[in-house]
Amino acid sequence: MRGATQARWAACAVVVALAATACGGGGSSGGGGGANGIVSSSWGDPQNPLEPANTNEVQGGKVLDMIFRGLKRYDPKTGVATDMLAEKIETKDNQNFTVTVKDGWTFSNGEKITAKSFVDAWNYGALLKNNQKNAYFFGYIDGYSKVHPDSGSASATTLSGLKVVNDKTFTVKLSQKFSLWPDTLGYPAFAPLPKAFFTDHAAWVAKPIGNGPYTVDKYTKGSSMNLRKWDKYPGDDKAQNGGIDLKVYTDNNTAYTDLTAGNLDLVDDVPASQLKNVKADLGDRYINTPAGIIQTLAFPFYDKKWDTPGGIKVRQGLSMAINRQQITDQIFQKTRTPASDWTSPVLGEAGGFKKGLCGAPCEYNAANAKKLIQEGGGIPGGQLKISYNGDTGSHKEWVDAVCNSINKVMGNNKACVGAPVGTFADFRSQVSQQKLTGAWRAGWQMDYPLIQNFLQPVYYTDASSNDGKWSNKQFDGLVDKANAESDKAKAVSTFQDAEKVLVAQMPVIPLWYQNGSAGYSENITDVSLNQFSVPVYEQIKVK
């Protein structure tokens, strides 16, 4: 996707990935024990109102996953996009799609879900004046540039590419071919909305009405949200408990203390400071599983010192100077896995993950690393500064470890230094405004489990999450070719060809894949995390 729509690509996902550790909460109020089949779980207050097209961070996303179901749903174990409310999605050209909605689905207020429930929701999400954070997800649909222009006012109020045919059917015309587009429709932004959302918006925001396994019973912003099982839910993924009480914590250490004291049933963000104790504290009730998150080091290609032919060797050498295995073992207690490509293992081979795709440039080799850096002209300015937000203690330790690894390779204890920026907001501001002149910590948490989502939003020319402003015509062309490919296997293979351009150019250095971690009490069973590192709440059972 180019031009106006491309410029809006998934900024939110980067913010999610970078801010996830800061989303935890704090404040304790009694309550493990599963009374009446209710599960108590830690939570962070959502940044925005819980509108599907306006929620782009983990905490709000947890609720949307419980109260909404869309056309597709990502299997919690495999990540595969399976039909949910979609009876079928058909296309002959990968640009024009006909969507048929299943019968028998209603919102929890009894309103029937129709094709119009989706079309109205998507038009609302895309329209500029509604200021929805996830508007760009509708950017592939024809007419987006008119309802959501880069500047000025909208010249249309609805997407020309959406047409309601009848109660069960609507058509979608995209602005370009995108064979994998149907698989993006499990993302919450594409959820249907009831009429009440539009007729009494304030009331809906105060107590959202959806169509998922749970309904919102009570919501006190900054404190808690109580969700209860919807007995009339028609899906096959019905809640196996009576409900979920989400409790806001401003400190995940406090949440962990409440868990071990028996005052909380579930914590889905085990603090780094407790990783050494968690197995002793919880035993088999500690979960550490791969998630669709990768952490990287990014570079400023808007600074000519880094955008040179020799810079490629320097970046490849720096990558080879980082002892990923040692850092993930010692600093992260194996809650990270050394990265060998730019995606995530949760995609699986069929989904595009290829272990070792990066090859030697992502493998620790001190001798070759120093040689490459020297051949490339040395580190620009003589020193690599790695910027990170200094308002949490979790980043300094690994940044220092990365620098120690590089310094050891270079035989110079000042070759690499950490450069903390006061707050996360200040850090992101400097990144997005291209003010940094050295490397910085970056990362990506998938919006949906497709290889396309790990590559196009971050490395395609002018993508909004391409903060370093790297640009490569070969990479862009391969992404366009992959998107237009009708055969999924061929599309995935072509995306991997695009990844090989990243190997040759090293615009960012892959560091490690991040795991999801959770701990739970003896009161509950069947606890697991999905591939987004979010608990599969509806499967949890209370003893």
N, C-alpha and C positions, 0 to 999 in steps of 0.2 A: 504494500500500500504506500502510495507516494503523496506528496503535497500536504494539503490541509489535514487529511485524516492521519497520515503517517506521523505528523508532528505531535500528535496527541497520544502516541502509543504508550502503553501500560506503565506510566509513572508510578501508579499506586503500588504495583507489585514490588518495586524496588523499595519503596518506603516501608511496605510490610516486612520485607526481608531484613531491612536495616533496623527497623524499630521494634521488631518482635520482642526483643528482650526488655524493651522499655514499656511494653503494654501491660505488664503484670500489675497486680493491684495491692491493696493493703488494708487491713481492717478486719477484725475478726469478730464474728458473732456466732456463737454456739453451733452445733448442729450436725455432726455426723450421725450415722445410726440408721439411716434409711427408714424413718418412720413413714408408714403408709406407702411404702414402696418408692419414696422420694430419694433421689441422689443429690447430695450437696457437692458443688464443684466450684473451684476458684475461677475468677473472671476479672477482666479489666473493662472499665467503662468504655463503650464504643465512642469513637471520635465523632461520628455523625449520626443523624437519625437513621433508623433501621430500614430505610427504603432500599430495595434490592439494587437499584442503579446508583445509590449514593453511599454504599458501604464498601470500603476498599481496604479494610484492615482486619486482622485475625479475630479480634474480639467480637466485632459486629457480625463477622462471617459465621462464627459459631452458632449464633442465634438464627441467622438466615438458613443455615443447614438444617435446623430443627423445625422451622415453621414454614418452609417452602419446598416445593418440588417443581422442577421445570420439565422441559421436553426431554432432556437427557439427564442421566445421573452417573457420576463416576463411581465405579465399584470400589468400596472402601479398601479392599485387599489388592486388586489388580490395577485400579485406576482406569480401566477400560470404560469408555462412554457407552452406556446402554440406554435403550429407550425407556423413558419413564412415562410422561404424558404424551409422548409422540407415538402415534400408531405407526406412522411411517414418514420418512423424509426422502423425497424423490428428486432426482435431477438427471438431465440428459447431457448437460454441458458444464457442470460444476460452477455455474454462475446463476442460473435460474432454478429455484427450489420450490417444491410444493410440499407443504407441511400439513399432515392430517393429525388432528388431536383426538385422543381416546375419549370414548364415552364413559360416563359414570364417575367423573371427577367433579368435586365441588370445593369451594372454599369452606372454611370452618363455620361461616355464617349461613351456609346452605346455598349460596349462589352458585349456579352452574358455571363451570369453566368452559369457555368457548374459544374459538380462534380470535375473537375480538379481545378477549382477556389478555392475550399475548401482544397483539398489534397495538392496542392502546398503551400497554405498559412500555413497550419498546419505543413508541413515539414520544412518550413522556420522558423516558430516560435520555433520549437523543437531543431533545429540544434545548437550545441554548439558555433560554430564560429560566429553566428549571434547575440549572446549576448542579447537575448530578455528576458526582466524581467519576462514575464509570461510563460517561457518555461515549467515550471513544470506542467502547466495545461494539457500538452500532455503526462504527465508521466504515465498515465494509459494505453496508447497505446503500443502495442507490439513493441519492438525494441528501446524504448526510451533510455535504458541504453547504446546502441551502438552509437546513434546520440548525446547523451548528457551525457557522463560518468562523474562520480564524479571527476575523475582525469585523466590526459593524454588527448590524442587527440581522436576525434570521429573515430570509425571504420566503420561507415556507414553514408551516407548523407541523407537518407530518412528512415522513419519509416516503418518497415516491416509489421506492422499491418494495413497500409493504402493501398488500392488497388482501382484504377479507373476501373470500369466495362464498362461504356459507358458515354456519355455526361450527363445523368441524374442520374447515380447510382455510388456509391462507397461503399466499405465494410470497416469495422473497426473491428480489433481483439484487445481486451484488454488483459493485462497481468494477470488479475484476474476478477472474476465476479463482476459486479457493476450494479445492476438493475436500479439505479437512474441516471446512466451516461447520458442518453439522455437529462435529465432536466438540466444538467450543460451547455448545448450548447447555451444558451442565453448569456453567458458571452462573452464580446467583443473579447477575445483572439481567439475565434473560428470563427471569421468573415471571409468571402471570400476576396480574393484580386485580382485586375485586373492585366493583363500582364504588364502594365506600372509600377507597383510597382517593378517589377524585372528588366525590361529593362532600366528604367531611374529612379533609386531609389532616387537620390538627388532631382530631379524635383518633384517626388511624395511627398517626405517629406515636401518640401517647400509649396506644395499646394495639399493636399491629395485628392484622388479620391475614392469615396465609392459608396454605393448603397442605402443610406437612404433617408429620406424625404428632406434633405438639401444638398447643395453643398457648398464647400468652395469658396467664392468669393475673399477674400483677407485675408492674415495672416501676421501680423507684430509681430514677437516674442517680448515679453516683453511689448506690448502695446495693441493689439486688434486682434480679428478675426471676420470677417464678413461672416455670412452664409446666403444663400438665398434659398428660396423654390425651389425644383426641380419639375417643372411642369409635367415631364414625369414619376414621381415616381409611380410604379405600385401597391404599398401596399395600404391597407385600412386605414392606419393611416397617411394620407396626412397632411402636414402642414396647419394649419388654419390661418397662418399669412404670411407675405411676407418674413420674415427672422429674424435672431437673430444677433444683434451686441454684441459680448462679449467684455467687457472692463476690462483690467487688473487693479486690485487694490492691493496695498501692505498692506492696512489697511482696515478691514471691517467697522470700524467706519466711515472712509471717504466715503465709499460706502453708508452706511446708511444715512449719512448727505446729499449726493447727491440725494438719493431716496426721502427724506422728502422735499428737496428743489425743486423737480420736474425735476431734471437733469438725472434721471435714472428710468427705469421702474420696475426693478426686482433685489432684493437682496436675495440670498438663504442661507445666513449665518448671521442671526441677531446677532450682538455682545452681549455678556453677559451683558455688561454695559448698554445696552439699553432695556433689558427685562422688567424693571420696567416701562418704558415709552412707549413701543411699542403699547400697546392697545390704549392708548390715542392718539398716533401719527397716527396710521393706522386703528384702529377699526377693521372691518371685513376683511381688506386687510392684516391682519397678519395671517400666517399659522403656526400651531404647531401640527405636526402629528408624530406618531410613525415611526421609521426607523429601519432597520435591523442592529442595533449597540448595543452592550452591553459593559459596562465598569466593570472592575474587579480589585481585588488586587491579585497579583501573589506572589509566595514564592519560595525560592531557595532550591530545593530538592537536589542539588549538595552539599549543606552544611549539614553535618550530624546532626547538631543541630536541623534542621527542619524535617529531615527524620527519625523520631522516632515514636514508637507506641503511645506515649503520645502526640506527635505533632498533631495528628488528633483532639483530644479534644481541644487543644489550638486553632487550626484554626477554629473549629466549635464555640468555645466560643468567639473568636474575631469577627466572623461573627454575632453572636447574640448580640454583644456589640455595633453594628453600628445601629443607629436610621435612617434607610434609608428614611422613610417617612418625618421626620423632615428636613433632609438635602435636599431632592429633592424639598420640598415645599419652604424652606427659601433661600437656596443658588441658586437653579436652577429655581426658579419661576415656578415650575411644567413643565419644559421642559425635565425632566427626570421622569421615573417611577421606583419605587423600584423593583428590580429583585427578582424573586422567582424561577428561573431556570437558565440554562446556554445558552439559545437560544435567541429568540426575539418574542414578540407578533405578529409581522408581518407575521410570518409563519402560524398562525392560527392553530387550533386544528388538522386539517387534515395534516398539514405540519410538525407537531411535537412539537409545543409549548404547554406546559401544565402548566397553572398557578398553582403555589403552589407546583410544583413537589419537590422543595427543602425542603418544610415543615419547621419545627421548627428551623433548623440551619440557616435559612435565615430570621427569624423573631426576632425583637428586644425583648430581655428578659434579663434585667440587672442581676437579681439574678442568673439565670441559666448560664449566660455567665461567670460571675466571678467564679462560682463553677467549670465549665468545664475547664477554664484556669488553675485554681489551681490544679485540679485533674490531668491535663496533665503535670504538672511539672512547670507551669509558662511560661511566654514569654521568649524564648531563649535569654540569655544575660541580661535579666531583663528589656529590652526596645524594643518596636517595632519601627523601623525606616521605614517610607514609602517614598521611593524615587520617584521623579518626575522631569520633566524638568522645570527649573525655568525661561525659557526665555519668557513665557507668563504668564499673571497674573491670568489666569482662573483656574489653578490647585491648587495653594496655599490655596485658600479659602476653597475648599471642602476637601482637605487633612487635613487642620487644624480642620475642622468640624468633620471629621471621628475620628481624634485623640482626640478631646474634648469629643466625645461620649464614646470612649474606656476609656479615663482617668477618666471620671465620674463614669463609671461602676467599675473600679479598685480602685477608691478612691486614685488615685495617678496621679498628673498632669504631671508626666514625664514617665508614662507607654508607651506612644506613642508620637512620634515627627515626624514632616515632615523633609525630607532630600532632599532639592532641589539640582539638578545637573544643572550646568550652561546652557547648550543648549540642544535642542532636539537631535542633532547629538551625543553629548557626552553621554546623557542619554541612547539612543538606543545602543550605543557602549558598555556601561557597562552592559546593559541587555543581549545583544547577546553574549558577551564574558564571561558571568557568573561571573561577578566581584562583584555583589551586595550580601550582606549577610543578608539583611532584605527584607521586602516586597517592591513591587513597583506597580505603577499604570500601568494597562494593559487594553486591550480591543480588540474587534473584530468587524469589519464591514464586513458583508457577501459579498462574491463574487457572490453567487447565492442563492436564497431562498430555501435552503434545510437544514434540521436538521443536515445532515452529515457535512455540511460546518462549522457549529458552534462547532462540536466536534472533528472530526478526525484531522484537521490541527493544533489544539491547544493542545490536550491532549493525542493523540496517541504516543506511545513510539518513540522517535527520530524524531518526526515531527519538522520541522524547526521553527515553531512558538510555540513550547513547550519549551519556554526559561528557565523555571524552572527545566526542565529535570525530571518531574514526570513520573513514569512508573508504569503501572498496567496491569498484564496479563489478568485479568478478563475483564477490560475495552477494551483492544485491541481485545480480542476474540469476544466480543459482537459487536464491530464495524465491524469486518470481517464478522461475521454472518449476520449482517444487510445489508451490501453491497451485499452479495450473495443472499439475499432474493428476490424472484421474485415478490411477492405481496407487493405493496407499503405500504399498511396499516401495514403489518407485519414488514416490514423494519423499518418503523417509530416507531412502538412499541418496536422493539429490540434496536433501538438507544436510546429510553427513558430508557430502562433497563440499557444501558451504562451510562446514566445520573445519575441513582440511585447510581452507583458506585462513582460518583463525590460527591453525597450527603454524602455518608459514609466516604469518604476520604478527602473532601474539599481541593483539590490541589490548587484551587484559590477560592477567595470569590466573588460571584456575588454581584455587587453593585446596578446598575440601568441600565435600558434600555434608550437609548438616542433617543430623538425626532429630527426630521428635522424641521427647522424653516425658514421661508421666509416672506418677505414683498414686496408688489407691489404697483404700482401707480394707479391713477384713470384712466389712459389711456388704461389699459388692463383688460381683464376678463378671466374666465376659467383657473385660475392658480391653480396648484396642484403640490405636490411632490410625486414621486414614492416611493417605499419601500426602495430605496437606499438613500433617502433624496435628490434626484436630481429633478429639475423641469421637468415636462412633457412639454417640449418646444413646441412640434408640436400641442398641444391642445390649446395653448394660442391664444386669439383673441384680435385684436386691435380695439378700438372703433372708 
